[in-house]
Amino acid sequence: MERKQNCWEYMHCGREPGGVRESGVDECPAAQESLLHGTHGGENAGRTCWVVAGTMCRGAVAGTFASKFKDCKICPFYAQVKQEENAAFKLSTTLLATLKSEK
């Protein structure tokens, strides 16, 4: 099975573990969120970044799912994951329930 690309690899943001992010910018919450590890074949939440608050979007740190999802729906990475996963694509409500149930 071919390894699938995580959001930080696709976006080249440098916020992955050990990444070359600029000083003062933290590691991405998607790279740290282990509850979604393996979902869509990603590392931590690397292929479900749209449900994780605090990811980097359009050069700024994004807020909650509710405030950022309209931008995520038009993101080329989101479209790529949706296409690659096809029928196995997990809806955001399912992913959010996973995050909520474990907190």
PEZI-V734365 format. One record per residue. RES is the residue in one letter. SS is DSSP state (alpha for helix, beta for strand, coil for the rest). OMEGA is omega in whole degrees, 0 to 359 (* if undefined). D_LAST is the distance of its C-alpha to the last C-alpha in Angstrom with 1 decimal. Layout:
((RES	SS	OMEGA	D_LAST) (RES	SS	OMEGA	D_LAST))
//
This chain:
((M	coil	181	31.6) (E	coil	178	31.6) (R	coil	181	28.7) (K	coil	184	26.9) (Q	coil	174	26.6) (N	coil	184	23.3) (C	alpha	183	23.1) (W	alpha	175	24.1) (E	alpha	180	27.1) (Y	alpha	185	28.2) (M	alpha	181	27.8) (H	coil	183	29.2) (C	coil	180	27.1) (G	coil	183	27.0) (R	coil	177	23.3) (E	coil	176	22.5) (P	coil	181	22.3) (G	coil	182	25.8) (G	coil	184	26.8) (V	coil	181	29.6) (R	coil	179	27.8) (E	coil	180	29.8) (S	coil	180	29.5) (G	coil	178	27.0) (V	coil	183	24.7) (D	coil	172	21.4) (E	coil	184	20.1) (C	coil	176	18.5) (P	alpha	177	14.7) (A	alpha	179	15.4) (A	alpha	182	17.2) (Q	alpha	188	14.3) (E	coil	185	11.4) (S	alpha	181	11.7) (L	alpha	180	9.5) (L	alpha	180	12.4) (H	coil	178	15.1) (G	coil	180	18.2) (T	alpha	184	17.6) (H	alpha	178	21.1) (G	alpha	184	22.2) (G	coil	174	20.5) (E	coil	187	19.3) (N	coil	179	15.5) (A	coil	184	15.2) (G	coil	176	18.9) (R	coil	175	19.9) (T	coil	187	17.2) (C	alpha	184	17.3) (W	alpha	178	17.9) (V	alpha	183	14.4) (V	coil	178	13.2) (A	coil	174	14.1) (G	coil	176	16.6) (T	coil	180	18.6) (M	beta	180	22.4) (C	beta	179	24.3) (R	coil	175	28.1) (G	coil	180	28.3) (A	beta	178	25.8) (V	beta	181	22.1) (A	coil	181	20.5) (G	coil	184	18.2) (T	coil	177	15.6) (F	alpha	183	15.9) (A	alpha	183	18.2) (S	alpha	185	20.4) (K	alpha	189	20.9) (F	alpha	178	20.9) (K	alpha	175	24.6) (D	alpha	181	25.5) (C	alpha	182	23.4) (K	coil	179	25.3) (I	coil	179	28.5) (C	coil	179	27.3) (P	alpha	178	29.5) (F	alpha	176	26.6) (Y	alpha	179	24.7) (A	alpha	180	28.0) (Q	alpha	180	28.6) (V	alpha	181	25.4) (K	alpha	179	26.0) (Q	alpha	181	29.6) (E	alpha	183	28.9) (E	alpha	178	26.4) (N	alpha	184	28.5) (A	alpha	180	27.8) (A	alpha	181	24.8) (F	coil	181	23.0) (K	coil	180	19.6) (L	coil	181	19.3) (S	alpha	180	16.8) (T	alpha	177	15.6) (T	alpha	181	14.7) (L	alpha	179	13.0) (L	alpha	178	10.9) (A	alpha	177	10.1) (T	alpha	179	9.0) (L	alpha	183	6.6) (K	alpha	184	5.4) (S	alpha	183	5.8) (E	alpha	182	3.8) (K	coil	*	0.0))
//
